[in-house]
Amino acid sequence: MSHDASLPRVLKPVHLWAIAVGLVISGDYFGWNYGLAHGGPVGMGLATLMVTALYVCFIFSYTELSTAIPHSGGPFAFAQRAFGPWGAYLAGASTLLEFLFAPPAIARAIGSYVHFRLPSLPVNAVAVGAFVVFGLLNAAGVSIAAAFELFVTVLATFELGLFFALTGPHVSRAQLFAAPLLPEGWSGVFTAIPFAIWFYLGLEGVAMSAEEVVNPRRDIPRGYLAGIATLVTLALGTLVCTSGVMPWRELVQDDSPLPRALARVL
């Protein structure tokens, strides 16, 4: 009896865009703000520009690899072609660790946001609930997960756009360029880089959806490039519209920098 082990090809460019932005967009809501403690708005801005340049170049390379090798293994498949089994093992294990620890961190951030709005709900309880719900959703199948991912990503992007519209008119140069410009000097800029990576962390996960794309040669470049363009816009907008409306020292207290900034202008 023959068995077809191939994955169903159901993803289109809009789904890849949603996956690319959806994997990353939580990083606009939390995590990056702790970099302000080391670089301030200016140092964090410089760190973000460095990371942006890195990820733009990285994604152009990944687009070529995903198009040439549309395999659900992603980095595992790329490294296997280039370095053999041991290289594939290291790449696959590293990717597994990244995506093993990222979902719990994001789930806890969801708990922090819900707790900020509803203090009666414990952070960890909401985090566990979110983790279970989204885990079951992904287990239900790629079609359902992709459709839900598209809906949530559009909603989250719209919310950030609304946040920019509400806070943008209140951005102050005095807040953005508050003295000292670099609280820890240039070393603080480099210390802030791991936090700036939150604006793009997880984007490489799109490569693991390549095997489920309808037309990899055409759709992967469209989805990936639209995704990185959206994320660059959101990263710069989030940094300016948050640290430009209130003292940056107040934004490093917890995982809720956007609600704090919004509460200040409203």
N, C-alpha and C positions, 0 to 999 in steps of 0.2 A: 504494500500500500504506500503510495507516495504521499508525502506531507509537505505542504508549502509553508516554509518557515519565514517567508518574507513578511515585512510589516505593511499594513495597508497605507497606500499613498493618498492621504486626505488633506494635507496641509498646503495652504496657498500663501502668497506673500503677506497678506494681511495677518494670517495666523503666526507666521514667523516674526513679523513686527511685534505682535502682541506677546509672543513668548520672550523675545529679546528685551522688550521694555518691561514686561511683567516680572521677569527674573531679577531685574535690577531696581525697579522703581521704589521698592521699600527703602533702598539706600538714600533716597532723597528725603525720606520722612524721618530717619534717625541714623545714628552711627557716625556720620560725617561730622556732626557738630562737635565731637570731642577733639577734633583736630584744631579747633579754635583755641583751645587751652594752650597749645604750643606755638601756633603761628599767628593768632589773631586773624581778622578778616583778610588782611593783605597777605600774610604768610600762607593762609589756607587757600587763598586765590591762586597764588603762585604754585602751590602744590597741586591744585586742581588742574591748572593748565598743563603741568608736566604729565600728570596721569592721563589727561585727555589726549595729549599727543601720543602717549604710549598706546592707549587703547584704540585710537583711530588707525594707527599703523598695524596694530595687532589684529584688528578686525578685517582689514584689507587682506592680510595674510590668511586669516582663518576662512574668509570667504572663498579664496582660491582653493584651499585645502578641502573645504566642505563640498565645493562644486566638483572637484576632481575625485574625491573619495567620499561619496554620500553614504556614510555608514553610521549606524546608531552608536557605535563605540566612541565616536568623536576623537579626542586626543589619543585614546588607546589605538584606534585604527591608523591614525597618522603616524604615531611612533612605531607601530609594528612594521609599516612599510619602510620607514627610514632606519630604524635601529634594531629591528628584530624583536624576539620575545621579551628580553629583559627590559629593553627600552619601553615596550608596550606595557609591561607590568608596572614600571615606575610611573608612567604617564597615567595609566588607569587608576592606580592606587591613589595618586595625588588628586585626581579628579573626584574619586569617591570620597576622600576626606573632605574636600571642599563642599560638596553637595550633601555630605552627611551632617556637617555642623552648621551650615547656613540656614536650613529650614527651622531648627529649634531657635536660633537667634532671631529670625524674622517673626516666629510665632510669639516669642517673648516681647518683641517690640509691639506687636498687635495688642498683647495684654497690657503693655504700658500705656498705649494710647487709649484703650477702653477704660482703664483705671483712672486716667487723667480726667476723662469725661464722667465716669461713674465710679467714684471712689469705693463704693460698696462691693464692687467686683474685684476679687484678688487678681493680681497680675499673672501668677503662675497658673491659676485655674483657667483663665481665659486663654492663656498660651497653649495649654494642653488641649483644650477644646478646639482651638483653631488648627492645631497640628493634626488632630484626628480627622477633622472634617475635610481638610485639604488632602490628606493622605488617602482617604476613601474616595474622594473625587477623582484623583489621578488614577487610582486602581480601577475605576469604572470604565476607563477606555480613553484613547487619545482624542477621539472626536468630541466627547463630552467635555474633557479637560480643556481642549483647545478653544471650544466655544465659550466656556466659562472664563478662561484666561483672557480672551478677547474682550468680554464684557467688563471684567474687573479692571483690565488695563486701561480701557477707554475711560472708565469711571475715575480711576486714580489720576490719569493724565488731565482729565477735565478739572478735577479738584485742585491739582497743582496750578493749572491755568487760572482758576478762580482765586487761589491764594496769591498769585502774582498780581492779579488785577486789584485785589484789596490792599495789598501791602506795598506795591510798587510806588504809588503816589507819596508814600510816607518814608521812602528810603532817604537817608541822610548821609551826606559825605562825611559829616562829623563822626558818625557811627562807623562807617566803613574804614575811615582812615584815622581812627582814634589812636592817640599816642599810648604806648610806643607802637610804631608800625609793626615791628617784629619783636614780640615779647621775649623770645629766646634766641634772637638772632637768626642767622641762616641755618643753624642746626635745628631750630624749631620748624623751619620750612620742611626740612627732610623728615623730621619726626612726624609732621602732619600728613605725609604722603600715604601711609597705610589707611588713614581715615578718609582721605580723598578718594581712595580706591573704592569706597562704599558707593560712590556715584555710578560705578560701572561693574562692580563685582557680580559675577554670575553670567555676564553677557556671553561668555564662551560656551555656555550650556546649549545655545541654539544649535551648535554643531551636532549634538546628539539627537536632533530631530530631523537631520538631513535625509535619513532613509525613508521618512514618512512624507516627504515633500512630493507633490504631484509632478513638477518639472524642476529637478534640482539645478540644472544649468541656468535656467531663467529666473526661478523663484528665489533661490538662496541669496544671490546678490541683491535683489530688490528688497527682500525682507531684512537682511542684515544691515544694509546701508541706511534704510529708512529708520531702523532701530537705533543705530549709533547717532544719526542726526537728531533724533528726538531726545536721546539721553544727554547729548552735549547741551542742548537748549535747556533742558530741565535742570541739569547740574548747575550751570551758571546762574540761571534764574533763581534757583533755590538758595544758593549761597548769598547772592546780592540781596534778595528780598527778605531774607531772614536776619542776617547779620547787619543789615543796613537800617533796621527799624528799632533796635534795642542794643544795649551793651552786650558784647559777645560773652562776657563772663557769666551772664544770666542764662546763656544758651547751652552751657556745658553741665548743667545740674542733673539732667536726666535724659530719657529717650524721647522727649516731646518738644523739640525745638520749634516746630511749626505752630502748634497750638499756642505756645508762649508768645511767639511773634504776632500771631493773629489776635490774641487777647489784648496785646499791647495797642494795636492800631484800632481795635474796636472798643 
